[in-house]
Amino acid sequence: DGPPSAAAFEALVLSGNAPVAKLGQSEVVGATVVDVFLQVGLQPSKSAVRRMIKGGAIRVNNRLVKDEAETVSQDEAVDGRFLLLAAGKKNKMIVDLEK
């Protein structure tokens, strides 16, 4: 599907329909996907995130995460600012990266 557009992220953030976590870019860029999901509270433990990765249920900007060692790159941030994290079909969160 590809990542949502910057306009779609802005609309979601303003509507309040999706939970938003504000994190510094330095906390997210270069960090493992497992650590980022734990930081924002989408999963209770690293082992829970790893299990979901093995089950094909973890996505960053609609991209399926296949390896627990994958890291988040600056290129993935839409408009240099937003990430959409998904743990399963209904558990989603927007990460607003602060510089």
N, C-alpha and C positions, 0 to 999 in steps of 0.2 A: 504493500500500500504506500510506503514512503512516509516520511514524517509529515505531521500536520503543518499548515502554513503559519507564518507569524501572526497573521490576522486571526486565524482560528484560535491560537493560543491566547491572544489578547482578549478575544471575546469570552473564552472560557474563564480566564482569570477575573475579568470584570463581572461576569454573571454570578460568580461564586458557586457554580455548579460542580466544580471539581476542586478537590483539596490542593492547596499550593504550599510547597516548602521553599523557603528562601535560603539558599546556600551560597557561599562564596565560590567563585570559579576555581580557586586553588584547592577547595575541599573536594571538588567533583572531577575536574579534568585530570586525567592520569590515574584516578582511583579505580579500583576494580568495581564492576557492576554489583558484586556481592556487597561491598562496603557501602556503596551509594544507597542501595535498597535498605540496608540496615540503618544508615544515617537518617533517612527520611521517615523511618518507621513503617514501611510497607510490609515488612516481615519481622517476626520477633527475634530471629537468630540467623547467623550465617549458614547453619546447616539447613534451615528452612528454605533459604534462597537457593542454596546448592541443589536441594531436592527438586525445587520448582524448575531450575535450569535443566536438570536431567529429564524432567517431565515435559519440557518444551513449553513452559508457561510464563517465562520471563521475557519481556520485550522492552527495548529502549527506542522511542520514536517509531514504533511499529516494526522494528527490526528484531527478529528472534535472536536471543542470546543463546549460543550453543556451547560455550565454554566458560567455566567459572573464573578463569583467569583473564577474561576479556576486560579491558579498561574502557573508560569513557573518554572520547577524544573531543577536542574543541570543535572539530568539524561537525560533530553530531548536534551541537547546540543550534537550534533554529533561530535565525536572526542573532546569533552569538549569545543568546540569552535563555532559551527555553529547552527543556527536555520533557518528554512524556514517558513516564515509567508505568509499566503494567505488570502486575503479578496475577495472572489468570485473566478471565474475561471482564470481571467487574471491579477489580481492585486496582484503581489507577490514581496517579498523582502527577501534578505538574511541578517541575523543579524550575524555579526562577533563579538564574545564576546572577549573582551580584559581583561586580568587578572589584 
